[in-house]
């Protein structure tokens, strides 16, 4: 089992940048594919970005392409989501998720491990 703790959320103006982080408890962090999801009030939790466990392949939702970058530092057991050119519609609670094995699913049901979330608010 792995515990995940997000940090770095906050309030930012539209057009600004923010980086959220997710620290994992396991030394075997490198064996987990990682994903970032977000959930806005009244909406379903949706996939934002994911990164594979080994070769670092990245995947993005259309809404994140060109603005967000996911990365990981296996030595620090941490995954990051750099968010640039933020828009008010990016306002949500951002969650990191982990799953062991190959592939980077976009379905939240494929991830057994979740953090508690961090709030990102983008003001217009």
C-alpha positions in Angstrom: 0.0 0.0 0.0 1.1 3.6 -0.6 0.1 6.8 1.1 0.0 10.0 -1.0 0.1 13.5 0.3 -0.6 16.5 -2.0 0.7 20.0 -1.4 1.1 23.3 -3.2 -2.4 24.3 -3.9 -3.6 27.8 -3.4 -5.2 30.9 -5.0 -3.8 32.3 -8.2 -5.0 34.8 -10.7 -6.0 33.8 -14.2 -2.9 33.5 -16.4 -0.7 32.6 -13.5 1.2 29.4 -12.6 1.1 27.0 -9.8 2.9 23.7 -9.1 1.3 21.0 -7.0 3.3 18.1 -5.6 2.4 14.6 -4.4 4.7 12.8 -2.0 4.5 9.0 -1.7 5.3 6.9 1.2 6.8 3.9 -0.5 10.4 3.4 -1.6 9.0 1.4 -4.4 7.4 4.6 -5.8 9.2 3.9 -9.1 7.0 0.9 -9.7 3.8 3.0 -9.6 2.2 4.8 -12.5 1.0 8.2 -11.3 -2.0 10.3 -12.3 -3.4 13.7 -11.5 -7.2 14.1 -11.4 -9.4 17.1 -10.4 -12.9 17.6 -9.2 -14.8 20.8 -9.4 -17.9 21.4 -7.3 -20.9 19.4 -8.7 -18.7 17.7 -11.3 -17.2 14.3 -11.7 -13.6 13.7 -10.9 -11.7 13.8 -14.2 -8.3 12.8 -15.5 -5.8 15.6 -16.0 -2.4 14.0 -16.6 -0.5 10.8 -16.0 3.0 9.5 -16.1 4.3 5.9 -16.5 6.3 4.2 -13.9 9.4 3.4 -15.9 10.1 5.3 -19.1 8.3 8.5 -18.0 5.8 8.6 -20.8 3.2 11.3 -20.2 -0.4 11.6 -21.0 -2.7 14.6 -20.8 -6.4 15.5 -21.0 -7.1 17.9 -23.9 -7.8 20.6 -21.3 -4.3 20.3 -20.0 -2.3 19.9 -23.2 0.1 22.7 -23.8 -0.4 24.3 -20.3 0.3 21.5 -17.8 3.3 19.4 -17.3 3.5 16.2 -15.2 6.9 15.0 -14.0 8.3 12.7 -11.4 11.4 12.4 -9.2 11.7 8.8 -8.2 14.6 9.6 -5.8 12.3 11.9 -3.9 9.2 9.7 -4.2 7.4 12.7 -5.6 5.2 13.6 -8.7 4.6 17.1 -9.8 2.0 18.9 -11.8 3.2 22.3 -13.2 0.2 24.4 -14.3 0.7 27.4 -16.5 -1.7 29.8 -18.1 -4.3 28.9 -15.5 -8.0 29.7 -16.2 -10.9 30.0 -13.8 -12.3 26.7 -15.1 -9.2 25.0 -13.7 -10.5 25.7 -10.2 -10.9 22.3 -8.5 -9.5 20.0 -5.9 -6.6 18.3 -7.4 -5.8 14.7 -6.4 -2.9 12.5 -7.2 -3.4 8.8 -7.6 -1.2 5.7 -7.9 -1.4 2.3 -9.4 1.2 -0.4 -9.7 2.0 -2.0 -13.0 2.4 -0.9 -16.5 0.2 1.6 -18.3 -1.3 4.9 -17.4 -5.1 4.6 -17.2 -7.4 7.6 -17.5 -10.2 6.1 -15.6 -10.3 6.9 -11.9 -11.5 3.4 -11.1 -8.1 2.0 -12.2 -6.3 3.7 -9.4 -6.5 2.1 -6.0 -4.5 4.7 -4.1 -5.4 8.4 -3.6 -4.3 11.4 -1.8 -6.5 13.7 0.2 -6.5 16.5 -2.5 -5.3 20.1 -2.6 -7.5 23.0 -3.6 -6.5 25.1 -6.6 -8.6 28.3 -7.1 -8.1 30.5 -10.1 -9.6 34.0 -9.9 -10.7 35.9 -12.9 
